[in-house]
């Protein structure tokens, strides 16, 4: 039965199931080694089964690989890859914006970005080649501190904003870890390491750089990489999921490839491994799904602007929806079960009815004026308020969000007509609220912030239109934040906004600041955001932007609905379409991330070792040293306990889960959480028992020119079973080093 509803103009209209438009009444308003021939003469027959011998060799090789893999672990290498991918992504997008031919722009821009990365690969190859030739047959245990830098003519890498320096520095660190790990394996008696000479070791590292950078390019331009080679597929599937980024997968598979290459039992196996790592030969650098979506989005915006007023744009949406589907590979199961055409038809019809009231030139002009007014600070003089495409863009963005939200429904719901139409109505109302001004919405839909103003999400960057990779909230939100409020905002790795502000020099509360909000689009990354929003470029992507959780949105913006609802409580690395981030500015500059926790395994030791690094900033180091000097031991324990609160405990659990999974250590459900709690409890007992006697050492670290100090707590385990069970042999030993260390 038809149900009467009001259209955006207050007139009664009829839809099949009574879907309600979100608009208020106004006047126009995504291989086997060949057998080696035996020597001439008598052949002696061993009584042992060949399979048993081979199995023993394989077990030792696997043990050596896993131990070396743990030694190669380096979170900073992952961060260097993230910065590199961010820089490549930014270069690619900026290049796209310089070409007027839309059909050729992606290929031309990719050629520009490829050339830059090939130059970087050439420089890295020359650097590692120089190390290979310089060290030659020198044994790995002869490497001295600073030799690598001297051999390459590089006196350290001191500019963190230079991604090339950052990457080269991390490659040298990887070379040091490789040499150190080989020595440890030799001491452990794992003779499967074929050659402990430094030259060949560095040569093997050298052979992996080009394939790695090829995958970085894939990530940067939206061609998401498969695993580096088939043997790593299972690892990648376990690690990516909800907890890791593509760059984490690249770093993990790079380390495993290097470890397996170094521990390969013969040259044939090594050659086979290298062959699997080489990039495919075909050219896959045509337009990506994200670029296709750019074009479709622009086309829909134009068509909605040019459409006849009041006429549902069914045909236009039927052309647009499949492109959104192509940018959402995870919804293919539902498509196979129901059929693409049925899904398109089921969405296009109801959605077109909801949009019909706002199509046409007059409606687009009205929307554009309001959007331009709401985003005047972001759009500047570019639009002048008279650009009708803003209205079409807003409608297209709302339609795209609606389609993406609806396509996340289970197949059973997609196949239920009534449920589908209900979801479309609600999803479009929410999307319209995000992208369209309050003046054209029903009063109950407009969502004002803490200061009573309603903002909209604008497609960015405007300089590369129509190639958009993120959205920015139209309002820069002023906020006065008290110390309890800052303590409630939990950031990456278990840190808090309170500690960031204290490290930044804050002495008086409350603090006045500004909050900027961002959302990633398909094909978008923080590299795109930082390239157009930060003068420090891609490195800022890892230091300035934090995931907008519900608690952060509530405290900083007065509206929890501004948060990305798909977050998992571990901010910073998801970088998926729809992920939202914020940047907090204080005294005119962004508050930057600091790393204060690290968890690493050492599997080269006779028994497994786990190290927890507590990295203190300059302020915390001096405060802790002062408490120790005054014998305020309760305050010492209390301070460390505050640092290792619930958020830090969750971060340690997350890190343990990744490391245990990466090394194939099977644990029961909840074991990582229990181990994390035992580590924190052990740290606190050690702080209570050992730190009072280390007052002089900490005071010396506080006076050292290196900023901050690092407290390393070393836990020993009887064997891997004890590690899996989460039962350390005893409380940890603690060492204190000046400066911030994550090794």
N, C-alpha and C positions, 0 to 999 in steps of 0.2 A: 504494500500500500504506500502511496506517496505521502510524504510528510512535509508540510510547509515549513520553510525556514526563511530567514531574512538574508538577502545578499548584502554585499558591502555598502550598498546604497540605501538600505532600509526597505527595499522592495521584497515582496514575498516571492520565493523561487521554490521549485520542486526538484529534489534529487532523489535517487532511487531509495536510499536508506537514511536520508536526512543528515548527510555530512554537513557540518557547520563551518562556514568560512571564518578565518581569524580576523577579517577586516572589519573595522567599525564603519558605521554610516558616515560617509564624507561626500563632498560634492564633486570630487574627482581626485580623488586622492590616491672522485678512485682505480795375465802370461807363464813357463817353468824354466828354470835354469837348465841348459843342456848338460847332460852328464859329462863329467870330466873323465877322459880315458885313463885307465890305470897304467902305471909305468910297466915297461917290458919286464918279463921275469915271472916268478911265481907270485900268485895272488893268494894272500892269507885270508881266511874267512873268519870274521868275528862271530862269536856266539850270540852277540846282541842284535836284537831286531832293529833294522834300519829306521823303522817308524819311531821306535822309542828314542833313538839318538836324535832324530830330527825334531821330535817333540821337545826334547830337552833343550836343544838349541833355540827352538822357537820361544820356549818359556823364558830363557835367559835374555833373548833379544827383546821380548816384550817387557821384561823387568827393567832392562837398561833403557828402553825407550820411555817407559813411564817415569823412571827416576829423572832422566834428562828433561822430560817435559815439565816436571815440577820445577826444575832449576831454571828453565827458560821463562817461567811465569813472570809477567811484568805488566801490571795495570797501566803503567805510563806508556807502554808500546801501543796498547789499545787506544789510549787517548790521542797518541800521535797519529794513528790511522784515522781516527774520527776527525781530527783537525785537517788532515790531508783530504779526506773525502769531502769535508765541508768546503774547503778551499776550491776543490775541483768542481763541486756543485755550484758554487757561487760564480766561478769563471764561466761555466757552461751556461748558466742562466743569463748572465750579463751579455755573453756572446750571442745568445738567441735574440736578445733584444736589439742587437745592432743590425740584424738582417731583415730586410723588408719583405722578402719572399717567404711567406709562412710555410710553404711545403718543403723548402730546402733549408730553412733555418736550423732545424735540429741536427741535420747531417753536417752542416757547415760549423755549427757551434761545437759539435762533438769532435770535429777535426781540430779545432783550436785547442780544446781541452786535452785531447790525446797528444798533441804536439808538446804541450807543457809537461804532461806526465812522462812522455818519452825522454824529454830533456832531463827530468828529475831521475828517471831510471838510469840514464847514461851516466849522470854524475855519481849516483850510488854505486854503479858497476865499477867506475874508475876508482872510487874510494876503496871498495872491498878488494878490487884487483891489486891495488897498491899494497894492501895489507897481506894478501896472499903471496905476492912476490917478495915482500920485505922479510916476512917471518919464515917462509919456506919450511924446512924440516926441523925448525926449533920445536922442542917438546912443549906441550901445553902448560906444564907447570913452571915454565920459565918466564911467563908473562908478568911484567911488573906494572905497578900502578902508573898510569899516565902514558904508557908506551903507545897505545893505540892512537891517542890524540897526537903524539909527537910524530908517529909514522905517517899520519895523514896531513900533517901540517896544520892541524886545527887545534887551537888552544881553547877547547871547550865550546859549548853552544849556549850562549848567554841570552839570546833574544827569543823569549817564548812566543812572540808574535810572528816570528818567521817560521812558517810551517816546514820549509825545506830544512832549515837548521834543526828544528825540532825532530823531524823524521831521521835525519842523518845522526843526530845525537842518540836517538833510541836504537838505531842500527848498531852503533858502536857499543851501546850497553848490551845489546843482544849478543854481539861477538864476545864480550867479556863473560857473559853468563854461559855461553857455549863452551869457552875454554875452561872456565871454572867447573862446569858440570862434567866435562870429559875427564878432568883430573880426579874428581870425586868418584866417578864410575871406575876408574882404574884402581883407585885405592880400595874400592869395594870388591875388586876382583872380577868385575864384569868385563872379560876380555873380548866380548863381542864388538866393542868399539874398535873399528878397523884401523883407524889411524889417529894417533894422538898428537900429530904434528900440527902446529898452528896454521901453516899455509893451507893444507888441504881442508881443515875445518872452516877457515874463512872462505875458501873456494866454494864449499857446499852452501854456506850461507848466501854467497854471491849469486848462486844459480836460482835462488828462490825469490829474489827481489822483483824481477820483471813480471813473473806470474802474479805475484801479490798486487803489484800496482795495476795490473790489468783488471783485477777484481775490484780494486778501489774505483777505477773508472766506471765499471759496471754499476756500482752502487751510486756513484755521484750522478750519473745521467739517467737513473731510473731503471736500468736493466739489472734487477736484483740478482746477485750472484747465487749460483748453486754452490754446493760445497766445493772446496778446491780440488777434490778428487773423490771417486766413488767410495773408497774405504772410510772416508770421514762422514758419510751421509748420516749414519746413525748418531754419531757424536753431535753433528750440527742440529739434527732434529731434537735431541735432548736439550741442547743448550740454548737454542733460540727461543722457542716458545714464548712465554710471558716474561722471561727474565733477562734476555740478552739482546744486544743490537747486532746488526749485520757486521759492524766492525769488530765486535767481540768474537763473532764466528770466524771472521777472517784472521784475527790474531790467534785464535785457538787452533785453527787448521794449519796456519803457517808454522806455529810452534811444533805441532805434531808431525808435519811433513819434514821439518828440519831434524827433529829427534829421530824419526825413522830413517832418514837419509844417512845421518851420522852413524847410526847403529846397524845399518844394513850389512848383512854377512858377506856380501860379495859385490863386485862391480855390476854384474848383470841385474841384480835386484835393485841397486841404486839407479841404474839407467832406466829401468822400468818405472820406478817411482817418479823420476824426473819427467819421463814422457807423459805420465798421467797429469802432471801439473801444468803442462803447456796449454795456453788458451786455444780455443777452437779456431779453425781457419776461416770460417765464413764471417762475412760482415754482418753483424747484428745491430749496427748502429743507425738504423732508421728511426723514424718517430716512435717514441715510447707511448705507452698507454696514457701517461700523464699529458703528453703533448696532444694526443688525440682528444683528450678531455678538455684541454685548453680551447681547441678549435670548436668543439661541440658546445662548450659553455658560451663562448662568444657568439656562436651562431644562434643559440637559443635566446640569448639576451636580445639580439637584434630582431629576431622573429617575434618575440613577445612585444617589443616596442612597436613593431609594424603591423601587428595583428589587428583584426577588427574588434573593437571594444565589445565586451560581453560574450564573445564567441569562445567556447572552450578550446584551447590549443592542443587538441588530441594528437594530431599528426606531428606537431613539433616535438611533443614529449615522447611519442613513439620512436622518433629518431634519436632523441637524446638519451633515453634510459639505457639502451644496450651499451652505449659508450661508458656510462657510469659502471655498469656491470663488468666491463672489460678491465676496469681499474680496480675491481674488487675480486681477486681470484679465489678468495675463501668462500664465496657464496656459490661456487659451481655445483656443489652437491644438490642444493635446492633446485637449481636450474635443470639438472639432469632428471630429477624426479618429476618435476612438474612440466618442464618445457619452457624455453625462453619466451616464445610468443605469448603463451598464456600469462606469464608473469608480467610482460610488458603491457599487454592489454589490461590486466587486472590493476595495474598501477596508473597507467596513463589516463584512463577514463575518469576515475574519481579525482585524481590530482588536477586534471585540466578544469574540472568544474570549480574547484576551490580557487584556482588562479584566474579564472575568466573575468572576475570583476576588476582586475588590475592590469589588464593588457591594453595595448593601444598607446598612441602617441601622447595623448593628454594625461593619462594615468602615469606614464613613464616620466613625463616632465614633472608632475607633482611629486612623485616618489624621489626623483633626482634632487629636487630642491631641498626636501627634508633631509635626505641622506647627506647631501653636501653640507648642509648646516650642521648636522650632527658630527660630521667628520672633517670640519673645516680645518682644524689644526693639523690633520694628517694629509689632507688633499691639497692644501695650500691654494695657490692661484691656478693650479692645473685645470680644475673643473669650472671654477667661477660660479658654480651652482646651476649653470645652464646646460650641463652635459646630460642629455637624456639617457645615455647608455648606463648611467649609475642606477637608474630605476630598473632597467632590464637586467643589469648585473645582480641587483638585490633579489629580484624574483627568481632568476636562474640559480643563484646560490641557495635560496630557500628550497627550490625544487630539488636540487642536487642533494642537499642534506636529508630531505624527506626520503628520496629514493634510497640513499645509503642506509638510513635508519631502518626502513621497511625491509630491505634485503638482508638484514641480520636476523629476521624472524626465522624460526624453524620451518622446514618444508610444510609441516602440517598446518601451520598458521597461514602461510602463503597460499595454501590451497583452500582456505576457508574464506569465502567471499565476504561475509559479514565482518569477521575478525580483521581481514585485510583492509577493508574500507575504514573501519574504526581506527586502525593503526595509522593509516594515511592521514585521516583528519587530525589526529592528535600530533603526529610527527610534523605535519605542515604548520600547525599552529605554533609549535615550539620553534620551528625553523624560521617562520615569519617574524617571531618575536626577536630572534637573534639578528636578523638581517634588515629589517624594515623599521622605520621610525614609529614612535608611539602615536603620532598624529593619525596614522592610518589603521591602527589596531583597535580591537575592542578594549575597553578600559581595563578589564580584568587580566589581559594578557601582557600589558606593558609592565616591564620589570625594572623599576628604578633601583639605582645603587644606593649606597649608604648616604649619599648627599641628595637623593631624590631625583637624579638625572638618569634618563634611559639612553644607553649607548647602543650602537650597532656594530657588527663585524664587517669590516671592509676588506675586499680582495686586494692583496698586495703581492709583489711591489708594483706600484703604478708605472714605474719606468719601463717595465718589460711587458706591459699589457699587450695582448691578452694572455700572456704566459704568467699565470699566478701560481705561487707556491706556498703562500701562507695568508692568513687573515690577521688583521690587527684590530683590536677594540678601539672604537672611535674616540673614547675618552681616556686621557691620562689621569688616573685617579689619585687625588691628594689624600694622604692618610696621616693621622697622628697616632703613633703606636707606642703603647706603654710597654714596660719590660715584661709583664706577664703575657701580653699579647704576642710579643716577639718570641717568647719562649714557646708559645703554642704553635708557631709556624715551623714545622719540621721540613728540613731540606735534604739534599742528597747525602747518602751515606750515614744518616742518623744525626747530621748536624742540625742546628737550629738558627733561626734568624737572630736570636738574641746573641749567640756566640759570634756570629758573623759581624754584627754591629759592634760588639765589644772589641773584637780583633781589629776592627776598622777605626778604633779610637773613641768610641762613644763613652762618655762619662756621665752624662745627664739624661734623664728620662722625663717625659716622653720624647720620642724622636719624630720629627716631621720628615716625610718622604713622599715619593711618587711611585705609583705602580703602573706598569704597562703590560697589557695582556696580548698574547699571540696564540694562533691556532694553525697547525700544519694541514696543508692540503695534500691530495695524492701527488706523489713525486716530490713533496717538499721535505726539507730538513732544516735543522737549526743553522746549518751553513748558509742557507738562503736568507734566513732571518738576520743573522749577524752581519752578513755582507751588506745588507741595505739598512740595518738599524744600529750598527755599532762601528765606530771609527777604528776599533782594534781588529776587525775582520773575523775570520773563522775561529781563531783561538777563543774568542769571546763566547762562542757557542757552548763551550764546556765550562765556562767560568761565570757567566752572567745570567743565564736563563735556567729557571727551575720549573718543574712540573707544577701546574696549578691544581693542587688537591682541594678537596672540599673545605678542609680546615683553613688552608691558606686563602681560598676565595672568600670565606666567611670573615676572617680577621682583616684581610687587606682590602676587600672590595665590598664587603657587606652583603654578598649574595652567593651562597653556596652553589647555585645553579650555573654560575659562570665556570665552574670547574669541569674538567674532563672526567666524565663519569666512569670511564674505563680504566682509570689508573689502578695500580695494585699496591700502593703504599711504598714503593721503592722508586723514588723520583729520579729522573735525569736521563734515561737511556732508551725509552721506548720509541720515540720519534715515529709514531704511526700517524696516518691521516686521522684528524680529529683530536690528536693530543694537544693539550693546551699548556702554555708556559707563561710565566710572569718574570718580569725584571723589576727589582726594587732599587730605586735610586735614592741616595741619601747624600745631602750636601752637594748635589749636582753630579754625582758619579754613581755608577752601579756598585752594589755590594757584591764582591766576587767570592766564588766558591773556594774553600780550602779543604784538603783531605786530612782527616785526623785519625782514621782507622785503616789498618791493613791486616790481611790474613794471608799467610803463605805456607805451603808445605815444603819440606825437604825430605824427599824419598831416597836420596843417595846415601844417607846415614845408615849405620847398621840397624837402627830402629827408626821408624818414622818420627819426624819432628814437625811441630806446628808452631809458627811464630805469629804473635799478635803485636802489631806496631801501634802504639798510641802516640800520635804526632801532635805535639803541643805547639801552639803559636807563641809568639814572643810574650804576649801579656800573660798567658797561662803559665809559661815557664817561670817567669819572675814571681808570679803569685805563689806557685807551688814551692819554689826555692825559699821564699820569705817565710812561709808557714813552717817549712822544715827547720830553718835557721832559728825560728822562735820556739821550736818544739811544740807547735800547734798540730799534733799528729792527728787529732780528730778531724781537723779542717782539711788535712792532706787526704785522708781517706774519703771524706765527704765530697771533696772536689773531684776526685777521680770517679767516685760513684755517680756524681751528676753527669760527668762526661759519658759514662757507660750506662745511660738510662735506657728506657724501653725502645726508643728509636734506634740507638746504637746497637742494642741487642738484636733487633730485627735485621739491621744491616749485616751484622756478623753472621746471622743465620743464613741470609741470602748468599753471602760470599761462600760459606761452607757448603751450601747446597751445590753451587756451581763447581767448586773444586772437587768435591766428592764424586759428582757425576762425571766430570771431565776425566778423572782417573779410574773410573769404573769401580769405585768402592760402593757396594750396595749397602744401604742402610734401611732400617725400618722407618715407617712413617713417624715423623716427629723427632727422629734421632738428631737431625741437624739443630733443631731448636734446643734439645736437651744439651747437646755439646756446646752450643753457644752460651747457654746459661752456666755450664760448668767452667767454661773459659773465663767468663766475667767474674764468677765467684773466685776462681783461682787467682786472677789478677788482683782482686781486692785483698785477698789474704796476703799475697806477696807484697803489695803496697804497704799493708799494715806491718808485716814482719821484717821486710828488708829495706824499705825506702828510708826509714828514719836514720839508718846507718850510712845512707848515701847522700846526706845533705851536702857535703863538700863537693861531690861529683856533680850534683845538679846545679849547685851555685856556680861552678866553673862553666857548665854548659850554658847557663843563663848569661854569663859575661862574654861568651864566645861571640865573635862577629857574625857567625852563621845564625840566621833567624830561628828562634824556637829551639826545641829539643825533641828527641825521639826516645820513648821508653819501649824497649823490645822485651816481650815476655815469651820465653821459649819453653814450650811444653813437649815432653817426651812421651812416646807411646811404646808399649812392649812390642807390638807388631801391627799389621794392617787390621787384624780383627779387633784389636783394642781401639784403633782409630775409628773403625766403623761403629763400634759400640759406644764411642764417645767417652772412654775411660782413660784419662791421662795417668801416667805412672805416678806422678806426684805434682805438687804445685810448681809453677814455673820459676825459672831463674830470670832475673831482670838485668838488663844492661841499659846504660844511659849514654846517648850520643848527642853532641850539639848538632843543631840543624834539623831539617825535616827530611826524613828518610822513609821510603816505602818498600825497601828491599827486605 
